């Protein structure tokens, strides 16, 4: 009992201790949960309608689309710009599909498996023609070929075919998914489009607007007659114009205005002199007859020497432009090509007429030893020479011996050719039609026969030394130190602008930058700078960034953040200023037309007079006197009667106008009102096609790709 009493006496303390322990445990779990949530948040590429996509899932979509492009175009890789286009395409498709799926779900729209089967049976969708399942005789998609492939894929046990089957299967999965999404979107668009109708009344008015053509005498007072500094304009005028057009300045994504200094490091005079020395030495060696391959290799040319004649299309464009003006054996002095920033030396070793396309057939001869191979090859060659059928001999040795075409583009872009390949190609290029040869190689013999030669072209054996005019490490280090000093000494926008010129730099501006862009000011490899821009505060100056192709130095200052909503007046001041100037000039000039009752009166007031013909309500009028297209003038002319003088000044984009209608004509070509009604409906449907922009604005789209790509 005493022990129990002791425990009870410690009750309040124990409760406190246990409570603190529980709190610590709960707090730790909350911290872990929050940290996990933050880590998850940091992996989000974006969001649509509240649904988030993480970087792994998005990258998987990008990889899928890349594989499709590589497969359909026969590509091994994509350039940086092409990859950026793929990422944009994948993102836009993802967003569009999510938006349409959400709208379709509200309406009960779906694409059933039966509908998909109907699409496959019809086989008319253009996407299906891009698949491997096209009947070669009809040129149309064949669903039975697809079904056979899917069955073969499921039952395949051949490890060698597994990778190829998987590649085609993944491609088909992409096509099927895209077809389903495409069909759902078309259903939604069709439903929306059929809510828009045309009518005979609209068609009749449209026909009349197209048929009625009027010719006028036009009197114009161009706004250019008034100098800008003669116009009095206040901030109140700009504000009034801003308020009247405010809806034009609404933006749906945040943008940022930056100022930046970009310096591209270039080769110094010493760097250029050193490179010129190297290429001059190489030119002399080539001219003296030194081995071209060795000279080109030691000069570290960007264009390797393969020692094989190629067509002009295989040469760099600057070399191709001058090769025909060179004599065989001639070597150029070093010359510069500004287009690709290179120094070049060229030696034309030979020039000859060779076929661009060669039809040939061959039999590969193998054996246990070189002697056995040669003996068998001689036997085959002798039999063929004696008149034995080529295809029969080929089949005897497990080969088809079919005729096939070899074209220059298949081999002339190679950077290296081994000795056997060079011998083989040279032989095929120089053999006559019907000629046959027994070629001995390191691993086998080949009996080759040329059956046809076509498209004789000039081919060139040319040694090219092409070397970028690069800067040296010392030059880059000097430039870096100078730029680093500039950045460290100028940590405000004002300081950057005030002192850039002293260092030989220039401050540039880039307004309205969005985070959907792939780089800063068109400079490659600037993702870190992009991340900084959209995390910085106005007035901040970034650290120094090394970017581009390791040849750019960059510093960025965030000048302004333009949030979602309406752009402020300062952001559109230049545009508003131009509009207010036009308004003020109109007010100043229209008074000159007070009391005028004819074109002659207007001309007496200083107006430029001209005849303008074929004016219709359906198109703006181009006025020679002002150099502008004037839709308001077209509208005024359409409502005026023949012979009447329109004394009320028309406010145009480039001036003030009064006019007199001379006559009115109607083209002899008849216009079918029913056809016009159909056209109007099509125009309405095209307008309905812009529904995605409206839905996008309401979908709460968040794009954070700049953090990852």
GIGI-V711470 format. One record per residue. N is the residue number from 1. RES is the residue in three letters. PSI is psi in radians with two decimals (NA if undefined). Layout:
n=N res=RES psi=PSI
n=N res=RES psi=PSI
This chain:
n=1 res=UNK psi=-0.66
n=2 res=UNK psi=-0.66
n=3 res=UNK psi=-0.71
n=4 res=UNK psi=-0.71
n=5 res=UNK psi=-0.64
n=6 res=UNK psi=-0.78
n=7 res=UNK psi=-0.74
n=8 res=UNK psi=-0.63
n=9 res=UNK psi=-0.45
n=10 res=UNK psi=0.08
n=11 res=UNK psi=-0.99
n=12 res=UNK psi=-0.66
n=13 res=UNK psi=-0.77
n=14 res=UNK psi=-0.74
n=15 res=UNK psi=-0.76
n=16 res=UNK psi=-0.78
n=17 res=UNK psi=-0.82
n=18 res=UNK psi=-0.72
n=19 res=UNK psi=-0.77
n=20 res=UNK psi=-0.71
n=21 res=UNK psi=-0.78
n=22 res=UNK psi=-0.74
n=23 res=UNK psi=-0.75
n=24 res=UNK psi=-0.72
n=25 res=UNK psi=-0.82
n=26 res=UNK psi=-0.73
n=27 res=UNK psi=-0.70
n=28 res=UNK psi=-0.74
n=29 res=UNK psi=-0.67
n=30 res=UNK psi=-0.72
n=31 res=UNK psi=-0.78
n=32 res=UNK psi=-0.72
n=33 res=UNK psi=-0.77
n=34 res=UNK psi=-0.72
n=35 res=UNK psi=-0.72
n=36 res=UNK psi=-0.70
n=37 res=UNK psi=-0.72
n=38 res=UNK psi=-0.73
n=39 res=UNK psi=-0.71
n=40 res=UNK psi=-0.71
n=41 res=UNK psi=-0.67
n=42 res=UNK psi=-0.26
n=43 res=UNK psi=0.09
n=44 res=UNK psi=2.18
n=45 res=UNK psi=-0.59
n=46 res=UNK psi=-3.03
n=47 res=UNK psi=2.45
n=48 res=UNK psi=2.15
n=49 res=UNK psi=0.67
n=50 res=UNK psi=-0.14
n=51 res=UNK psi=2.20
n=52 res=UNK psi=2.66
n=53 res=UNK psi=2.24
n=54 res=UNK psi=2.96
n=55 res=UNK psi=-0.60
n=56 res=UNK psi=-0.76
n=57 res=UNK psi=-0.70
n=58 res=UNK psi=-0.73
n=59 res=UNK psi=-0.61
n=60 res=UNK psi=-0.69
n=61 res=UNK psi=-0.70
n=62 res=UNK psi=-0.79
n=63 res=UNK psi=-0.70
n=64 res=UNK psi=-0.80
n=65 res=UNK psi=-0.63
n=66 res=UNK psi=-0.79
n=67 res=UNK psi=-0.64
n=68 res=UNK psi=-0.79
n=69 res=UNK psi=-0.79
n=70 res=UNK psi=-0.69
n=71 res=UNK psi=-0.77
n=72 res=UNK psi=-0.49
n=73 res=UNK psi=-0.03
n=74 res=UNK psi=0.66
n=75 res=UNK psi=2.60
n=76 res=UNK psi=-0.57
n=77 res=UNK psi=2.94
n=78 res=UNK psi=2.65
n=79 res=UNK psi=2.95
n=80 res=UNK psi=-0.76
n=81 res=UNK psi=-0.70
n=82 res=UNK psi=-0.67
n=83 res=UNK psi=-0.70
n=84 res=UNK psi=-0.69
n=85 res=UNK psi=-0.67
n=86 res=UNK psi=-0.79
n=87 res=UNK psi=-0.70
n=88 res=UNK psi=-0.76
n=89 res=UNK psi=-0.76
n=90 res=UNK psi=-0.75
n=91 res=UNK psi=-0.84
n=92 res=UNK psi=-0.69
n=93 res=UNK psi=-0.74
n=94 res=UNK psi=-0.83
n=95 res=UNK psi=-0.84
n=96 res=UNK psi=-0.77
n=97 res=UNK psi=-0.72
n=98 res=UNK psi=-0.71
n=99 res=UNK psi=-0.81
n=100 res=UNK psi=-0.72
n=101 res=UNK psi=-0.70
n=102 res=UNK psi=-0.79
n=103 res=UNK psi=-0.71
n=104 res=UNK psi=-0.66
n=105 res=UNK psi=-0.67
n=106 res=UNK psi=-0.58
n=107 res=UNK psi=-0.13
n=108 res=UNK psi=0.34
n=109 res=UNK psi=2.34
n=110 res=UNK psi=2.93
n=111 res=UNK psi=1.95
n=112 res=UNK psi=2.84
n=113 res=UNK psi=-0.61
n=114 res=UNK psi=-0.70
n=115 res=UNK psi=-0.73
n=116 res=UNK psi=-0.72
n=117 res=UNK psi=-0.65
n=118 res=UNK psi=-0.73
n=119 res=UNK psi=-0.73
n=120 res=UNK psi=-0.69
n=121 res=UNK psi=-0.69
n=122 res=UNK psi=-0.73
n=123 res=UNK psi=0.37
n=124 res=UNK psi=-0.20
n=125 res=UNK psi=2.28
n=126 res=UNK psi=-0.54
n=127 res=UNK psi=-0.56
n=128 res=UNK psi=-0.48
n=129 res=UNK psi=-0.22
n=130 res=UNK psi=0.09
n=131 res=UNK psi=2.89
n=132 res=UNK psi=-0.03
n=133 res=UNK psi=0.85
n=134 res=UNK psi=2.24
n=135 res=UNK psi=2.09
n=136 res=UNK psi=-0.41
n=137 res=UNK psi=-0.73
n=138 res=UNK psi=-0.36
n=139 res=UNK psi=0.25
n=140 res=UNK psi=2.75
n=141 res=UNK psi=2.39
n=142 res=UNK psi=1.90
n=143 res=UNK psi=-0.47
n=144 res=UNK psi=-0.59
n=145 res=UNK psi=-0.68
n=146 res=UNK psi=-0.83
n=147 res=UNK psi=-0.70
n=148 res=UNK psi=-0.76
n=149 res=UNK psi=-0.78
n=150 res=UNK psi=-0.67
n=151 res=UNK psi=-0.76
n=152 res=UNK psi=-0.67
n=153 res=UNK psi=-0.75
n=154 res=UNK psi=-0.60
n=155 res=UNK psi=-0.01
n=156 res=UNK psi=2.32
n=157 res=UNK psi=0.04
n=158 res=UNK psi=1.95
n=159 res=UNK psi=-0.54
n=160 res=UNK psi=-0.53
n=161 res=UNK psi=-0.21
n=162 res=UNK psi=-0.78
n=163 res=UNK psi=-0.75
n=164 res=UNK psi=-0.77
n=165 res=UNK psi=-0.75
n=166 res=UNK psi=-0.70
n=167 res=UNK psi=-0.79
n=168 res=UNK psi=-0.67
n=169 res=UNK psi=-0.78
n=170 res=UNK psi=-0.69
n=171 res=UNK psi=-0.75
n=172 res=UNK psi=-0.67
n=173 res=UNK psi=-0.69
n=174 res=UNK psi=-0.79
n=175 res=UNK psi=-0.79
n=176 res=UNK psi=-0.76
n=177 res=UNK psi=-0.76
n=178 res=UNK psi=-0.69
n=179 res=UNK psi=-0.73
n=180 res=UNK psi=-0.77
n=181 res=UNK psi=-0.72
n=182 res=UNK psi=-0.73
n=183 res=UNK psi=-0.69
n=184 res=UNK psi=-0.74
n=185 res=UNK psi=-0.74
n=186 res=UNK psi=-0.66
n=187 res=UNK psi=-0.80
n=188 res=UNK psi=-0.79
n=189 res=UNK psi=-0.73
n=190 res=UNK psi=-0.74
n=191 res=UNK psi=-0.74
n=192 res=UNK psi=-0.74
n=193 res=UNK psi=-0.60
n=194 res=UNK psi=-0.02
n=195 res=UNK psi=-0.15
n=196 res=UNK psi=2.17
n=197 res=UNK psi=2.67
n=198 res=UNK psi=3.06
n=199 res=UNK psi=2.81
n=200 res=UNK psi=-0.58
n=201 res=UNK psi=-0.83
n=202 res=UNK psi=-0.72
n=203 res=UNK psi=-0.74
n=204 res=UNK psi=-0.78
n=205 res=UNK psi=-0.68
n=206 res=UNK psi=-0.69
n=207 res=UNK psi=-0.79
n=208 res=UNK psi=-0.69
n=209 res=UNK psi=-0.58
n=210 res=UNK psi=-0.60
n=211 res=UNK psi=-0.59
n=212 res=UNK psi=2.03
n=213 res=UNK psi=2.32
n=214 res=UNK psi=2.54
n=215 res=UNK psi=2.40
n=216 res=UNK psi=2.76
n=217 res=UNK psi=2.17
n=218 res=UNK psi=2.30
n=219 res=UNK psi=2.16
n=220 res=UNK psi=2.40
n=221 res=UNK psi=1.70
n=222 res=UNK psi=2.54
n=223 res=UNK psi=-0.41
n=224 res=UNK psi=-0.25
n=225 res=UNK psi=-0.33
n=226 res=UNK psi=2.17
n=227 res=UNK psi=2.55
n=228 res=UNK psi=-0.67
n=229 res=UNK psi=-0.09
n=230 res=UNK psi=-0.14
n=231 res=UNK psi=2.24
n=232 res=UNK psi=2.13
n=233 res=UNK psi=2.32
n=234 res=UNK psi=2.94
n=235 res=UNK psi=-0.54
n=236 res=UNK psi=-0.64
n=237 res=UNK psi=-0.76
n=238 res=UNK psi=-0.71
n=239 res=UNK psi=-0.71
n=240 res=UNK psi=-0.74
n=241 res=UNK psi=-0.70
n=242 res=UNK psi=-0.81
n=243 res=UNK psi=-0.60
n=244 res=UNK psi=-0.39
n=245 res=UNK psi=0.35
n=246 res=UNK psi=-0.65
n=247 res=UNK psi=-0.38
n=248 res=UNK psi=-0.35
n=249 res=UNK psi=0.32
n=250 res=UNK psi=2.32
n=251 res=UNK psi=2.56
n=252 res=UNK psi=-0.04
n=253 res=UNK psi=2.66
n=254 res=UNK psi=2.40
n=255 res=UNK psi=2.85
n=256 res=UNK psi=2.45
n=257 res=UNK psi=2.23
n=258 res=UNK psi=2.77
n=259 res=UNK psi=2.48
n=260 res=UNK psi=2.76
n=261 res=UNK psi=2.10
n=262 res=UNK psi=2.17
n=263 res=UNK psi=2.14
n=264 res=UNK psi=2.12
n=265 res=UNK psi=2.29
n=266 res=UNK psi=2.83
n=267 res=UNK psi=2.43
n=268 res=UNK psi=3.01
n=269 res=UNK psi=-0.66
n=270 res=UNK psi=-0.69
n=271 res=UNK psi=-0.78
n=272 res=UNK psi=-0.69
n=273 res=UNK psi=-0.69
n=274 res=UNK psi=-0.74
n=275 res=UNK psi=-0.70
n=276 res=UNK psi=-0.66
n=277 res=UNK psi=-0.76
n=278 res=UNK psi=-0.79
n=279 res=UNK psi=-0.55
n=280 res=UNK psi=-0.73
n=281 res=UNK psi=-0.74
n=282 res=UNK psi=-0.68
n=283 res=UNK psi=-0.75
n=284 res=UNK psi=-0.68
n=285 res=UNK psi=-0.74
n=286 res=UNK psi=-0.73
n=287 res=UNK psi=-0.57
n=288 res=UNK psi=-0.09
n=289 res=UNK psi=0.17
n=290 res=UNK psi=2.73
n=291 res=UNK psi=2.11
n=292 res=UNK psi=-0.76
n=293 res=UNK psi=-0.71
n=294 res=UNK psi=-0.72
n=295 res=UNK psi=-0.77
n=296 res=UNK psi=-0.73
n=297 res=UNK psi=-0.81
n=298 res=UNK psi=-0.51
n=299 res=UNK psi=-0.04
n=300 res=UNK psi=0.85
n=301 res=UNK psi=2.52
n=302 res=UNK psi=-0.34
n=303 res=UNK psi=1.80
n=304 res=UNK psi=2.72
n=305 res=UNK psi=2.13
n=306 res=UNK psi=-0.16
n=307 res=UNK psi=0.67
n=308 res=UNK psi=2.41
n=309 res=UNK psi=2.36
n=310 res=UNK psi=2.84
n=311 res=UNK psi=2.90
n=312 res=UNK psi=-0.54
n=313 res=UNK psi=-0.34
n=314 res=UNK psi=-0.14
n=315 res=UNK psi=2.66
n=316 res=UNK psi=2.53
n=317 res=UNK psi=-0.66
n=318 res=UNK psi=-0.55
n=319 res=UNK psi=-0.73
n=320 res=UNK psi=-0.58
n=321 res=UNK psi=-0.46
n=322 res=UNK psi=-0.11
n=323 res=UNK psi=-0.60
n=324 res=UNK psi=-0.34
n=325 res=UNK psi=0.01
n=326 res=UNK psi=2.60
n=327 res=UNK psi=2.63
n=328 res=UNK psi=2.29
n=329 res=UNK psi=-0.21
n=330 res=UNK psi=2.48
n=331 res=UNK psi=2.31
n=332 res=UNK psi=2.73
n=333 res=UNK psi=2.81
n=334 res=UNK psi=2.34
n=335 res=UNK psi=2.68
n=336 res=UNK psi=2.45
n=337 res=UNK psi=1.90
n=338 res=UNK psi=-0.48
n=339 res=UNK psi=-0.74
n=340 res=UNK psi=0.23
n=341 res=UNK psi=0.97
n=342 res=UNK psi=2.73
n=343 res=UNK psi=2.51
n=344 res=UNK psi=2.59
n=345 res=UNK psi=2.40
n=346 res=UNK psi=2.37
n=347 res=UNK psi=2.17
n=348 res=UNK psi=1.87
n=349 res=UNK psi=-0.72
n=350 res=UNK psi=2.82
n=351 res=UNK psi=2.22
n=352 res=UNK psi=2.77
n=353 res=UNK psi=2.09
n=354 res=UNK psi=2.75
n=355 res=UNK psi=2.47
n=356 res=UNK psi=-0.46
n=357 res=UNK psi=2.33
n=358 res=UNK psi=2.19
n=359 res=UNK psi=2.27
n=360 res=UNK psi=2.94
n=361 res=UNK psi=2.79
n=362 res=UNK psi=2.77
n=363 res=UNK psi=2.12
n=364 res=UNK psi=2.27
n=365 res=UNK psi=2.14
n=366 res=UNK psi=2.90
n=367 res=UNK psi=-3.10
n=368 res=UNK psi=-0.36
n=369 res=UNK psi=2.82
n=370 res=UNK psi=-0.63
n=371 res=UNK psi=-0.75
n=372 res=UNK psi=-0.68
n=373 res=UNK psi=-0.80
n=374 res=UNK psi=-0.69
n=375 res=UNK psi=-0.77
n=376 res=UNK psi=-0.71
n=377 res=UNK psi=-0.72
n=378 res=UNK psi=-0.68
n=379 res=UNK psi=-0.78
n=380 res=UNK psi=-0.77
n=381 res=UNK psi=-0.72
n=382 res=UNK psi=-0.73
n=383 res=UNK psi=-0.74
n=384 res=UNK psi=-0.70
n=385 res=UNK psi=-0.52
n=386 res=UNK psi=-0.06
n=387 res=UNK psi=0.12
n=388 res=UNK psi=2.46
n=389 res=UNK psi=2.29
n=390 res=UNK psi=-0.83
n=391 res=UNK psi=-0.55
n=392 res=UNK psi=-0.75
n=393 res=UNK psi=-0.72
n=394 res=UNK psi=-0.76
n=395 res=UNK psi=-0.59
n=396 res=UNK psi=-0.53
n=397 res=UNK psi=0.42
n=398 res=UNK psi=0.44
n=399 res=UNK psi=2.79
n=400 res=UNK psi=-0.67
n=401 res=UNK psi=0.42
n=402 res=UNK psi=2.67
n=403 res=UNK psi=2.48
n=404 res=UNK psi=2.77
n=405 res=UNK psi=2.44
n=406 res=UNK psi=2.13
n=407 res=UNK psi=2.71
n=408 res=UNK psi=-0.69
n=409 res=UNK psi=-0.28
n=410 res=UNK psi=-0.37
n=411 res=UNK psi=-0.35
n=412 res=UNK psi=-0.15
n=413 res=UNK psi=0.03
n=414 res=UNK psi=2.53
n=415 res=UNK psi=-0.36
n=416 res=UNK psi=2.60
n=417 res=UNK psi=2.15
n=418 res=UNK psi=2.95
n=419 res=UNK psi=-0.73
n=420 res=UNK psi=-0.78
n=421 res=UNK psi=-0.71
n=422 res=UNK psi=-0.73
n=423 res=UNK psi=-0.76
n=424 res=UNK psi=-0.84
n=425 res=UNK psi=-0.69
n=426 res=UNK psi=-0.73
n=427 res=UNK psi=-0.84
n=428 res=UNK psi=-0.68
n=429 res=UNK psi=-0.50
n=430 res=UNK psi=-0.18
n=431 res=UNK psi=2.59
n=432 res=UNK psi=2.86
n=433 res=UNK psi=2.25
n=434 res=UNK psi=-0.23
n=435 res=UNK psi=2.57
n=436 res=UNK psi=2.52
n=437 res=UNK psi=2.67
n=438 res=UNK psi=1.87
n=439 res=UNK psi=2.23
n=440 res=UNK psi=2.20
n=441 res=UNK psi=3.12
n=442 res=UNK psi=-0.55
n=443 res=UNK psi=-0.32
n=444 res=UNK psi=-3.14
n=445 res=UNK psi=2.68
n=446 res=UNK psi=2.20
n=447 res=UNK psi=1.96
n=448 res=UNK psi=2.43
n=449 res=UNK psi=2.20
n=450 res=UNK psi=2.19
n=451 res=UNK psi=-0.34
n=452 res=UNK psi=2.59
n=453 res=UNK psi=2.32
n=454 res=UNK psi=2.80
n=455 res=UNK psi=1.22
n=456 res=UNK psi=2.22
n=457 res=UNK psi=2.86
n=458 res=UNK psi=2.25
n=459 res=UNK psi=2.56
n=460 res=UNK psi=2.30
n=461 res=UNK psi=1.89
n=462 res=UNK psi=2.34
n=463 res=UNK psi=2.19
n=464 res=UNK psi=2.22
n=465 res=UNK psi=1.92
n=466 res=UNK psi=2.11
n=467 res=UNK psi=2.18
n=468 res=UNK psi=2.45
n=469 res=UNK psi=1.47
n=470 res=UNK psi=2.73
n=471 res=UNK psi=2.69
n=472 res=UNK psi=2.97
n=473 res=UNK psi=-0.67
n=474 res=UNK psi=-0.71
n=475 res=UNK psi=-0.76
n=476 res=UNK psi=-0.74
n=477 res=UNK psi=-0.72
n=478 res=UNK psi=-0.76
n=479 res=UNK psi=-0.72
n=480 res=UNK psi=-0.80
n=481 res=UNK psi=-0.70
n=482 res=UNK psi=-0.77
n=483 res=UNK psi=-0.69
n=484 res=UNK psi=-0.67
n=485 res=UNK psi=-0.75
n=486 res=UNK psi=-0.77
n=487 res=UNK psi=-0.78
n=488 res=UNK psi=-0.50
n=489 res=UNK psi=-0.11
n=490 res=UNK psi=1.59
n=491 res=UNK psi=0.32
n=492 res=UNK psi=2.80
n=493 res=UNK psi=-0.73
n=494 res=UNK psi=-0.72
n=495 res=UNK psi=-0.69
n=496 res=UNK psi=-0.81
n=497 res=UNK psi=-0.64
n=498 res=UNK psi=-0.55
n=499 res=UNK psi=-0.07
n=500 res=UNK psi=-0.76
n=501 res=UNK psi=-0.57
n=502 res=UNK psi=-0.51
n=503 res=UNK psi=-0.04
n=504 res=UNK psi=0.33
n=505 res=UNK psi=2.98
n=506 res=UNK psi=2.35
n=507 res=UNK psi=2.19
n=508 res=UNK psi=2.83
n=509 res=UNK psi=2.59
n=510 res=UNK psi=1.74
n=511 res=UNK psi=2.80
n=512 res=UNK psi=0.81
n=513 res=UNK psi=2.34
n=514 res=UNK psi=2.78
n=515 res=UNK psi=0.01
n=516 res=UNK psi=-0.11
n=517 res=UNK psi=2.70
n=518 res=UNK psi=-0.22
n=519 res=UNK psi=3.03
n=520 res=UNK psi=2.12
n=521 res=UNK psi=0.58
n=522 res=UNK psi=0.21
n=523 res=UNK psi=2.26
n=524 res=UNK psi=2.80
n=525 res=UNK psi=0.81
n=526 res=UNK psi=0.51
n=527 res=UNK psi=-0.67
n=528 res=UNK psi=-0.65
n=529 res=UNK psi=-0.67
n=530 res=UNK psi=-0.80
n=531 res=UNK psi=-0.69
n=532 res=UNK psi=-0.78
n=533 res=UNK psi=-0.73
n=534 res=UNK psi=0.21
n=535 res=UNK psi=-0.12
n=536 res=UNK psi=2.96
n=537 res=UNK psi=2.65
n=538 res=UNK psi=2.32
n=539 res=UNK psi=-0.28
n=540 res=UNK psi=2.58
n=541 res=UNK psi=2.30
n=542 res=UNK psi=2.91
n=543 res=UNK psi=3.08
n=544 res=UNK psi=2.33
n=545 res=UNK psi=2.32
n=546 res=UNK psi=2.13
n=547 res=UNK psi=-2.78
n=548 res=UNK psi=-2.50
n=549 res=UNK psi=0.93
n=550 res=UNK psi=0.56
n=551 res=UNK psi=0.11
n=552 res=UNK psi=2.46
n=553 res=UNK psi=2.33
n=554 res=UNK psi=2.41
n=555 res=UNK psi=2.44
n=556 res=UNK psi=2.48
n=557 res=UNK psi=2.30
n=558 res=UNK psi=2.01
n=559 res=UNK psi=-0.69
n=560 res=UNK psi=2.56
n=561 res=UNK psi=2.19
n=562 res=UNK psi=1.70
n=563 res=UNK psi=2.94
n=564 res=UNK psi=2.37
n=565 res=UNK psi=-2.51
n=566 res=UNK psi=2.30
n=567 res=UNK psi=2.46
n=568 res=UNK psi=2.98
n=569 res=UNK psi=-0.69
n=570 res=UNK psi=-0.57
n=571 res=UNK psi=-0.34
n=572 res=UNK psi=0.33
n=573 res=UNK psi=-0.76
n=574 res=UNK psi=-0.77
n=575 res=UNK psi=-0.76
n=576 res=UNK psi=-0.64
n=577 res=UNK psi=-0.75
n=578 res=UNK psi=-0.69
n=579 res=UNK psi=-0.74
n=580 res=UNK psi=-0.66
n=581 res=UNK psi=-0.78
n=582 res=UNK psi=-0.74
n=583 res=UNK psi=-0.80
n=584 res=UNK psi=-0.71
n=585 res=UNK psi=-0.62
n=586 res=UNK psi=-0.80
n=587 res=UNK psi=-0.63
n=588 res=UNK psi=-0.60
n=589 res=UNK psi=-0.55
n=590 res=UNK psi=-0.44
n=591 res=UNK psi=-0.44
n=592 res=UNK psi=-0.37
n=593 res=UNK psi=0.04
n=594 res=UNK psi=2.24
n=595 res=UNK psi=-0.06
n=596 res=UNK psi=2.44
n=597 res=UNK psi=0.04
n=598 res=UNK psi=2.94
n=599 res=UNK psi=-0.62
n=600 res=UNK psi=-0.70
n=601 res=UNK psi=-0.74
n=602 res=UNK psi=-0.69
n=603 res=UNK psi=-0.62
n=604 res=UNK psi=-0.42
n=605 res=UNK psi=0.09
n=606 res=UNK psi=0.10
n=607 res=UNK psi=2.58
n=608 res=UNK psi=2.25
n=609 res=UNK psi=2.39
n=610 res=UNK psi=2.77
n=611 res=UNK psi=2.25
n=612 res=UNK psi=2.22
n=613 res=UNK psi=2.87
n=614 res=UNK psi=0.84
n=615 res=UNK psi=2.26
n=616 res=UNK psi=2.80
n=617 res=UNK psi=-0.38
n=618 res=UNK psi=-0.08
n=619 res=UNK psi=2.56
n=620 res=UNK psi=2.74
n=621 res=UNK psi=2.33
n=622 res=UNK psi=2.16
n=623 res=UNK psi=2.04
n=624 res=UNK psi=-0.66
n=625 res=UNK psi=-0.54
n=626 res=UNK psi=-0.27
n=627 res=UNK psi=0.49
n=628 res=UNK psi=2.71
n=629 res=UNK psi=2.34
n=630 res=UNK psi=1.57
n=631 res=UNK psi=-0.59
n=632 res=UNK psi=-0.64
n=633 res=UNK psi=-0.70
n=634 res=UNK psi=-0.71
n=635 res=UNK psi=-0.73
n=636 res=UNK psi=-0.70
n=637 res=UNK psi=-0.69
n=638 res=UNK psi=-0.57
n=639 res=UNK psi=-0.08
n=640 res=UNK psi=2.64
n=641 res=UNK psi=2.69
n=642 res=UNK psi=2.32
n=643 res=UNK psi=-0.28
n=644 res=UNK psi=2.64
n=645 res=UNK psi=2.13
n=646 res=UNK psi=1.69
n=647 res=UNK psi=-0.35
n=648 res=UNK psi=2.09
n=649 res=UNK psi=2.31
n=650 res=UNK psi=2.20
n=651 res=UNK psi=2.00
n=652 res=UNK psi=-3.07
n=653 res=UNK psi=-0.51
n=654 res=UNK psi=0.00
n=655 res=UNK psi=-3.04
n=656 res=UNK psi=2.39
n=657 res=UNK psi=2.51
n=658 res=UNK psi=2.76
n=659 res=UNK psi=2.88
n=660 res=UNK psi=2.28
n=661 res=UNK psi=2.12
n=662 res=UNK psi=-0.92
n=663 res=UNK psi=3.05
n=664 res=UNK psi=2.39
n=665 res=UNK psi=2.81
n=666 res=UNK psi=2.25
n=667 res=UNK psi=2.59
n=668 res=UNK psi=-0.42
n=669 res=UNK psi=2.17
n=670 res=UNK psi=2.53
n=671 res=UNK psi=2.17
n=672 res=UNK psi=2.07
n=673 res=UNK psi=-0.59
n=674 res=UNK psi=-0.68
n=675 res=UNK psi=-0.74
n=676 res=UNK psi=-0.67
n=677 res=UNK psi=-0.73
n=678 res=UNK psi=-0.73
n=679 res=UNK psi=-0.70
n=680 res=UNK psi=-0.66
n=681 res=UNK psi=-0.70
n=682 res=UNK psi=-0.68
n=683 res=UNK psi=-0.69
n=684 res=UNK psi=-0.68
n=685 res=UNK psi=-0.65
n=686 res=UNK psi=-0.70
n=687 res=UNK psi=-0.68
n=688 res=UNK psi=-0.47
n=689 res=UNK psi=-0.23
n=690 res=UNK psi=0.24
n=691 res=UNK psi=-0.50
n=692 res=UNK psi=-0.61
n=693 res=UNK psi=-0.74
n=694 res=UNK psi=-0.77
n=695 res=UNK psi=-0.63
n=696 res=UNK psi=-0.73
n=697 res=UNK psi=-0.39
n=698 res=UNK psi=0.02
n=699 res=UNK psi=0.00
n=700 res=UNK psi=0.75
n=701 res=UNK psi=2.22
n=702 res=UNK psi=2.17
n=703 res=UNK psi=1.94
n=704 res=UNK psi=0.45
n=705 res=UNK psi=-0.48
n=706 res=UNK psi=-0.37
n=707 res=UNK psi=-0.33
n=708 res=UNK psi=-0.47
n=709 res=UNK psi=NA
